[in-house]
């Protein structure tokens, strides 16, 4: 049985990504949202189980990690317990956790989560367990089911071992034991096994056929719920000998690399883990429908306009208000037709290409309600796109395509260039593209209907889908290196310089993104690196920081003192680039026998820090006051003969 990467407890669903524990609040099923997370030091996290809503137990490497989730908004790791082998599955029943590894199951007493104790171990058995009554069912190699009597976990008894009847060898994906039946999802279908006598299973019937690519099975009442390829499927099991499909709903995007990973049921709603959380209303089994979604962490493209960030999150365009950069909030979204692989912002439109081969034009005149105004679906889009004037240049399977968007409602294909590569930048009438042969090209687009390659230059191991162009230079991400190319002569480009460390790039596969502001290059991979490019032929490192996210940084946008980073599964990151000097309020000081009187006026409601220093260098906070909006006074009751003191009042 596949490890379970999600657990339901109360109004919260707990899930694991590769190195993060995420908490979704499902109080309102139509608006699920991530409210808490914990990333424990770049560690690999696997299956999860939650005990009584207080503690989460997570497998990973050769240990169990235990998180305190009593406050779901602030989960924190409290301890770890080493296991004998690499763990991958976990189940909890009563006060015991059953942890599976390659060829054994370890049983732990978890009554004291700080000091869990191993109380038993079963050799030559593996797989996540499903419990029904006094029995636990586990799936071993070649679809061999074993049954454990778990009345006393300290002295487990293997009651029976048998092969699942009615399915090809080694094809079982997942199963659920419930009452007198075992429900099995295998590679090509679904069937029911009678386990009233756990030692003598009996196939109820031939079951039903389903497509491959699936993980996830839940049983509730008279229905079973499974993931099948891109579909969520409801199966009527009221007659176990003849289950039938009651209803289906498409939830995937056609990308076979990312498939639904799990299902839990609560009331009239099903929650599916699929690059985030998808919520379906199942009150009518014949017509399940998506009613809520919380995609988490697929942010690869972003751009900035006024006070808004436009970011892609898998199959959605998200519009985020960052007028308060420390509290960004989503104000609008647009559901694309499949996973977005390229985005260009040219106000008042955002141009999107997706993995299904569609170019979509979205009107963002009203950021809270973006709307589709035009679409072109007769190309097979790849991962690059640029916009210049009334034309969109987009990479396709068989070359570079030119789309006329002068009428956004009716985009039209007008030309192309065989083996034109991926468009990565544009300046004046020159389009820059990169081919699979690690070649940077200049393409003349003065006449979009008759484009032609002007020159090419080979750059070892570059895979960028976007470059930065500033003055006479192109900055091109490559493997462990940032290339700097002199483009003053489009007919004869030359390598001007490069940078490959020291910094966050050393030993990784990036950089993935670069942007230029003034004389500085901001380079991203697992972190953010700032280079001085006053002399582009000799870039120098100024600063760098590694971010503990479970993906690389795909795009960087700089606005003033803020950096906005598209961090893949890490979502949107906002960071301050340089420390800012404190804002000091005007003040006046008078002295009398009572001491030193400070008179000041701040904005009503502001928290002000009054600081003192004997030498105008090392400041300490003396008092904290709330400004009233009127003139205020505080008195420092120190003798007039005391040593000199300097004062300042810091406003936020």
VENKAQUI-V152004 format. One record per helix or strand of 2 or more residues. SS is the DSSP state (alpha for helix, beta for strand). FROM is the first residue (numbers start at 1). TO is the last residue. If there is no record, write none. Layout:
BEGIN
ss=(SS & SS)
from=(FROM & FROM)
to=(TO & TO)
END
This chain:
BEGIN
ss=(beta & beta & beta & alpha & beta & beta & beta & beta & alpha & beta & beta & beta & beta & alpha & beta & beta & beta & alpha & beta & alpha & beta & beta & beta & beta & beta & beta & beta & beta & beta & alpha & beta & beta & beta & beta & alpha & beta & beta & beta & beta & beta & beta & beta & beta & beta & beta & beta & beta & alpha & beta & beta & beta & beta & beta & beta & beta & beta & beta & beta & beta & beta & alpha & beta & beta & beta & beta & beta & beta & beta & beta & beta & beta & beta)
from=(6 & 12 & 21 & 29 & 33 & 48 & 55 & 63 & 72 & 76 & 89 & 96 & 104 & 113 & 117 & 130 & 135 & 141 & 144 & 153 & 157 & 172 & 181 & 189 & 202 & 208 & 217 & 223 & 231 & 240 & 244 & 262 & 269 & 276 & 285 & 289 & 299 & 308 & 316 & 329 & 340 & 349 & 359 & 371 & 381 & 391 & 399 & 408 & 412 & 422 & 430 & 439 & 452 & 468 & 473 & 481 & 494 & 513 & 520 & 527 & 536 & 540 & 555 & 562 & 572 & 583 & 587 & 595 & 607 & 620 & 631 & 646)
to=(9 & 16 & 25 & 31 & 38 & 51 & 60 & 68 & 74 & 82 & 93 & 100 & 109 & 115 & 123 & 132 & 139 & 143 & 149 & 155 & 163 & 178 & 186 & 194 & 203 & 209 & 220 & 228 & 236 & 242 & 250 & 266 & 273 & 281 & 287 & 295 & 305 & 313 & 321 & 335 & 346 & 354 & 363 & 376 & 388 & 396 & 404 & 410 & 417 & 427 & 435 & 444 & 458 & 470 & 478 & 486 & 499 & 517 & 524 & 532 & 538 & 546 & 559 & 566 & 576 & 584 & 592 & 601 & 613 & 626 & 636 & 651)
END
